[in-house]
Amino acid sequence: MPNSPTAQTLHIERLADVVALPIGRWDTGARLVFCNAPYLAWAGRDREQLIGGTLAELFGQEAWTAAKPAFERAFQGETSSYERLLMHPPHPQRWARIQVFPDADPAGSVASVFTIATDIHKDIVEKDALIAARKRLDRFTDNIPTPLTYLDCDCLLRFVNKAWCAIVGMSAEKALGRHVSEVRGLASWLEQQPHYEKALAGTTAHFSRLVHGLVSGPRWMRTSYVPDFDDSGTVIGIYTVTTDVHELTIAQEQLRRSVERDKLTDALSRHTMMSYIECSIADPNLEYALFFIDLDGFKAVNDEKGHHAGDRLLADVAAALRAAVRVEDAVGRFGGDEFLVLARVHGQTGAEALAEHLRLSITAVAQAAGNKVSASIGYALAPTDSRDPMQLLHHADEAMYVAKRRGKNQAMPWANRKN
């Protein structure tokens, strides 16, 4: 009989009875001709109910459809396997991996095949859970409105989400596998390089900057560079999370400017001006002049033309003072119609020349507006007259009052206040 077991087959069948895995032998018609004790428990039937039945008859057509390719390869002499969700009673549904291997005689003819079933339910469930979690994570990272990227240790982009692609106007296909400098430009790379290097060294870094080249135009953005560690604590990549902070930054700048600057004239506020003076004159190797300016006849403008005209004149005077000095010099409003100017000078001669220039600039602005307003100016030098900010201010103020007493519309150095 062609399907009669060989001596080798009988030996395998005896061994199968002591193996704790379900083992069956099937003939060329896919009929079960042998099964061990664990197989009976696995199938939930008696031996008489199983032996002689085809796989399709015993477990359904769907089971045979899943097994057929592996059986065909086994009958051709190959070992194969397949996975199937077992749904036959009395057991709950469980995933199993079925190995199918040929039972070949010495001549190499395959008259039957063996199957060994292994329970892999836990592995499949865990794998499916991981796949589902990965899909959820992919959906989250791809649909979150925050631009996200992942780079390897060579700063090559390995992941970019939809938000990143949308904001830079580039597809993921064009970005992935390329260096940051290629994708965002060399200037941007050089600006961010220290922060990438900090993350590669294992420390999270943050960087706020005005980003150009975006679809929506220049925007203030804050990027966090977060190192990715493996189980041994080695950095294997960098996550970047970019947040649009444009409106917040603009609002903060407006708030800072409102604190630092006088709202009416846009000159530095009194507090900011004093801080600027303190920081500037701390270096004894640099020479500064502090000018205390008081407008002559300003009250008449308010009385005759109204406060609106007076406010406009104050703003024009502040603008004239800023135009009369260098960008690095400072112009502040001390209060009312009083202004301060701190400027780098070359000795008494330089200070005198600048004081006169400031006086004439104010006169020109007032005359252009039809106002009979001039300026009394007092000034003191640092470090010659004092290196103390408040003392320097007091000296300049004192010199200004001397100019007032001597007829107004003139500049007076503190050094000559007694002359």
C-alpha positions in Angstrom: 0.0 0.0 0.0 1.5 3.3 -1.0 0.5 5.1 2.2 1.6 2.4 4.6 4.0 3.7 7.2 7.7 2.9 6.7 9.9 1.8 9.6 11.2 5.4 9.8 7.7 6.7 9.9 6.7 4.4 12.7 9.8 5.4 14.6 8.8 9.1 14.2 5.2 8.3 15.3 6.5 6.6 18.5 8.6 9.7 19.2 5.7 12.0 18.5 3.7 10.5 21.4 6.2 11.8 23.9 6.5 15.3 22.3 4.2 17.8 24.0 3.2 19.4 20.7 0.3 18.4 18.4 1.7 16.2 15.6 -0.2 14.7 12.7 0.6 12.7 9.5 -1.3 13.3 6.3 -1.4 11.2 3.1 -1.5 12.6 -0.4 -5.2 13.2 -0.2 -4.7 15.4 2.9 -6.3 12.7 5.1 -5.1 12.4 8.6 -3.5 8.9 9.1 -1.8 9.5 12.4 -1.9 11.9 15.3 -0.3 11.9 18.8 -2.0 12.4 22.1 -1.4 16.2 22.3 -3.1 16.5 18.9 -6.3 14.8 20.2 -6.4 17.4 23.1 -5.6 20.2 20.6 -8.4 19.1 18.2 -10.8 18.3 21.0 -12.0 15.0 19.5 -11.4 11.3 19.8 -9.0 9.5 17.5 -11.8 7.7 15.7 -13.4 11.0 14.9 -10.1 12.2 13.3 -8.3 9.4 11.6 -9.3 9.2 7.9 -10.8 12.6 7.7 -9.4 15.2 5.3 -8.2 18.5 6.7 -11.1 20.3 5.1 -13.6 17.8 6.6 -12.1 18.0 10.0 -11.5 21.8 10.3 -13.3 23.4 7.4 -12.6 24.6 3.9 -11.0 27.8 5.2 -8.5 25.8 7.2 -7.6 23.8 4.1 -7.2 26.9 2.0 -4.7 28.2 4.4 -2.8 24.9 4.6 -2.9 23.8 1.0 0.2 25.8 -0.3 2.3 24.5 2.5 1.1 20.9 1.9 1.9 21.1 -1.8 5.5 22.3 -1.0 6.0 19.5 1.5 4.9 16.9 -0.9 7.5 18.3 -3.3 10.1 17.7 -0.6 10.3 21.2 1.0 9.7 22.0 4.6 7.2 24.9 4.9 4.9 26.6 7.5 1.8 28.7 7.7 -0.1 30.6 10.4 -3.8 30.3 11.1 -6.3 31.5 13.7 -7.8 28.2 15.1 -11.5 28.5 15.7 -12.6 24.9 16.4 -14.0 23.9 19.7 -13.6 23.3 22.6 -10.7 25.8 22.8 -11.1 29.6 22.4 -9.7 31.1 19.2 -5.9 31.0 19.2 -3.2 31.7 16.6 -1.0 28.7 15.7 2.0 28.2 13.5 1.8 24.9 11.6 5.1 23.4 10.3 4.7 21.0 7.4 7.6 18.7 6.5 7.9 15.8 4.1 8.0 12.1 5.2 10.3 10.9 2.5 11.4 7.2 2.0 15.0 6.3 1.3 14.4 6.8 -2.4 13.2 10.4 -1.8 9.6 9.7 -2.6 7.1 11.6 -0.4 4.0 9.6 0.5 2.9 11.6 3.5 3.7 14.8 5.4 3.9 15.6 9.1 2.5 18.7 10.7 3.5 20.2 14.1 1.4 22.9 15.6 2.9 25.6 17.9 0.8 28.0 19.9 1.9 31.6 18.9 -1.2 33.4 20.1 0.6 35.6 22.6 3.3 36.5 20.0 0.7 37.4 17.4 -1.5 39.4 19.8 1.6 41.3 21.0 2.8 41.9 17.4 -0.7 43.1 16.4 -0.8 45.4 19.4 2.6 46.8 18.4 1.5 47.3 14.8 -1.7 49.0 15.9 0.2 51.2 18.3 2.7 52.1 15.6 -0.2 52.9 13.2 -1.8 55.1 15.9 1.6 56.8 16.5 2.1 57.3 12.8 -1.4 58.8 12.4 -0.7 61.0 15.4 2.7 62.2 14.3 1.5 62.7 10.7 -1.6 64.6 11.6 -0.4 66.7 14.6 -0.2 70.3 13.4 3.3 70.7 14.9 6.3 70.1 12.5 8.2 67.0 13.6 11.4 65.5 12.2 13.8 62.7 13.1 17.5 62.8 12.1 20.2 60.2 12.4 23.6 60.9 13.9 24.8 62.3 10.6 22.0 64.8 10.6 20.2 63.1 7.7 16.5 63.4 7.8 14.8 60.0 8.4 11.3 61.2 9.2 9.2 64.3 8.5 5.5 64.7 9.2 2.8 66.4 7.1 3.0 69.6 9.1 6.7 70.0 8.4 6.2 69.3 4.7 3.4 71.9 4.6 5.3 74.6 6.3 8.5 74.2 4.3 6.8 73.4 1.0 8.7 70.2 0.3 7.5 66.6 0.0 8.8 63.9 2.3 10.3 62.1 -0.7 12.5 65.0 -1.5 13.6 65.6 2.1 14.3 62.1 3.4 17.8 60.8 3.3 19.3 64.3 2.8 21.3 66.4 5.2 19.6 69.4 6.9 21.9 71.8 5.1 20.8 70.5 1.7 17.1 70.7 2.6 17.0 74.0 4.5 20.1 75.8 3.2 23.6 76.2 4.5 22.8 79.5 6.4 20.0 77.8 8.3 22.2 74.8 9.1 25.1 77.0 10.4 22.6 78.8 12.6 21.2 75.6 14.1 24.4 73.5 14.1 25.4 74.2 17.7 22.0 73.0 18.9 22.1 69.8 16.9 25.6 69.2 18.3 24.3 69.8 21.8 21.6 67.2 21.2 24.1 64.7 19.8 26.1 65.1 23.0 23.0 64.0 24.9 21.4 67.3 26.1 18.1 68.8 24.9 18.5 72.2 23.3 16.0 74.9 22.4 16.4 77.7 19.8 14.0 80.5 18.8 14.7 82.3 15.5 13.0 84.2 12.7 12.7 81.5 10.0 12.7 82.6 6.3 11.8 80.5 3.3 8.5 79.3 4.7 5.3 79.0 2.6 3.6 81.5 4.9 6.5 83.9 4.9 9.0 84.7 7.7 7.8 83.4 11.1 9.3 83.3 14.6 9.7 79.6 15.4 11.0 77.7 18.5 12.7 74.4 17.9 13.5 71.8 20.5 16.3 69.3 19.7 15.8 66.2 21.7 18.4 63.3 21.8 17.1 59.8 21.1 18.9 57.2 23.3 19.2 53.5 22.8 19.0 51.0 25.7 22.7 51.5 26.4 22.4 55.3 26.7 24.0 56.0 23.4 22.5 58.8 21.2 21.3 57.3 18.0 19.4 60.3 16.6 17.6 63.6 17.2 13.9 64.5 17.3 13.1 68.0 16.5 9.8 69.6 17.5 9.1 73.1 16.1 6.5 75.4 17.5 5.2 78.6 15.8 5.7 81.4 18.4 5.3 84.2 16.0 2.3 86.0 17.6 3.7 85.4 21.0 7.1 86.8 20.1 5.6 89.8 18.5 3.4 90.4 21.5 6.4 90.0 23.8 8.5 92.4 21.7 5.7 94.9 21.8 5.4 94.6 25.6 9.2 94.9 26.0 9.2 97.9 23.8 6.4 99.5 25.8 8.5 99.1 28.9 11.8 100.1 27.4 10.4 103.1 25.4 8.3 106.1 26.0 5.0 105.6 24.3 4.6 109.1 23.0 8.1 109.8 21.6 9.5 106.3 21.1 12.6 107.5 23.0 14.0 105.2 25.7 12.1 105.3 29.0 13.7 106.9 32.0 14.3 103.6 33.7 15.9 102.0 30.5 18.0 105.1 29.9 19.4 105.0 33.4 20.3 101.3 32.9 21.9 102.1 29.6 24.0 104.9 31.2 25.1 102.6 34.1 26.2 99.8 31.7 27.9 102.2 29.2 30.1 104.3 31.6 31.3 101.2 33.5 34.3 101.0 31.1 36.8 103.6 32.2 38.6 103.4 28.9 35.6 104.8 27.0 34.6 108.5 27.1 30.9 109.5 27.2 29.0 112.7 27.5 25.6 112.8 29.1 23.4 115.7 27.9 20.4 116.9 29.9 18.0 118.8 27.6 15.1 121.0 28.7 12.9 122.7 26.1 12.5 126.5 26.5 9.0 127.9 25.9 7.3 124.5 25.6 4.5 125.5 28.0 3.4 128.2 25.6 2.9 125.6 22.9 0.5 123.6 25.1 -1.3 126.8 26.2 -1.7 128.4 22.8 -2.0 125.4 20.5 -3.2 122.6 22.7 -1.7 119.4 24.1 -2.0 117.6 20.8 0.5 120.1 19.2 2.7 119.8 22.2 2.8 116.0 22.0 3.6 116.2 18.3 6.5 118.6 19.0 7.9 116.3 21.7 7.8 113.4 19.2 9.5 115.5 16.6 12.2 116.6 19.1 12.9 113.0 20.0 13.2 112.0 16.3 15.5 115.0 15.7 17.8 113.9 18.6 18.0 110.4 17.3 18.9 111.7 13.9 21.6 113.9 15.4 23.5 111.1 17.0 24.9 107.7 16.0 22.8 104.5 16.1 24.9 103.2 19.0 24.2 106.4 21.1 21.0 106.6 23.3 18.2 109.1 23.4 15.7 108.9 26.3 12.8 111.0 27.7 13.4 111.9 31.3 10.0 113.3 31.8 7.7 116.2 30.6 9.8 118.2 28.1 13.1 116.9 29.4 15.4 114.5 27.4 18.6 112.7 28.0 21.3 111.9 25.3 24.3 109.6 26.0 26.9 109.6 23.3 30.5 108.6 22.8 32.7 111.7 22.5 36.4 112.7 22.1 37.0 115.0 25.1 35.5 118.3 26.0 35.8 119.6 22.4 33.7 116.7 21.0 31.1 117.1 23.7 30.8 120.8 23.0 30.4 120.3 19.3 27.7 117.7 19.8 25.8 119.8 22.3 25.6 122.6 19.8 24.5 120.2 17.1 21.7 118.9 19.4 20.6 122.5 20.2 20.4 123.5 16.6 18.5 120.4 15.6 15.8 121.1 18.2 15.6 124.7 17.1 15.1 123.7 13.5 12.3 121.2 14.3 10.5 123.8 16.4 10.8 126.5 13.7 9.6 124.1 11.1 6.4 123.6 13.1 6.0 127.4 13.7 6.9 127.2 17.4 9.2 129.6 19.3 10.9 126.8 21.3 14.6 126.4 21.9 16.7 124.1 24.2 18.8 124.6 27.3 21.4 121.9 27.5 23.7 120.8 30.3 26.3 118.1 30.0 28.9 116.2 32.0 31.6 113.8 30.9 32.4 110.3 32.1 34.8 109.3 33.5 36.2 112.9 33.7 33.4 114.4 35.8 32.1 111.2 37.4 31.9 107.5 36.9 28.7 107.2 39.0 25.5 107.2 36.9 23.4 109.2 39.4 26.2 111.7 40.0 26.8 112.1 36.3 23.0 112.8 35.8 23.1 115.3 38.7 26.1 117.1 37.1 24.3 117.4 33.7 21.1 118.6 35.4 23.0 121.2 37.3 24.7 122.4 34.2 21.4 122.7 32.4 20.0 125.0 35.1 23.1 127.2 34.7 22.2 127.4 31.0 18.7 128.4 31.9 19.8 131.1 34.3 22.2 132.5 31.7 19.5 133.2 29.2 18.4 129.8 27.9 18.9 128.5 24.3 22.5 127.5 25.0 24.6 124.5 26.1 26.7 124.5 29.3 29.3 121.9 30.4 29.3 121.0 34.1 33.0 121.8 34.3 32.3 125.5 33.6 29.2 125.9 35.9 31.1 128.4 38.2 32.6 130.5 35.4 
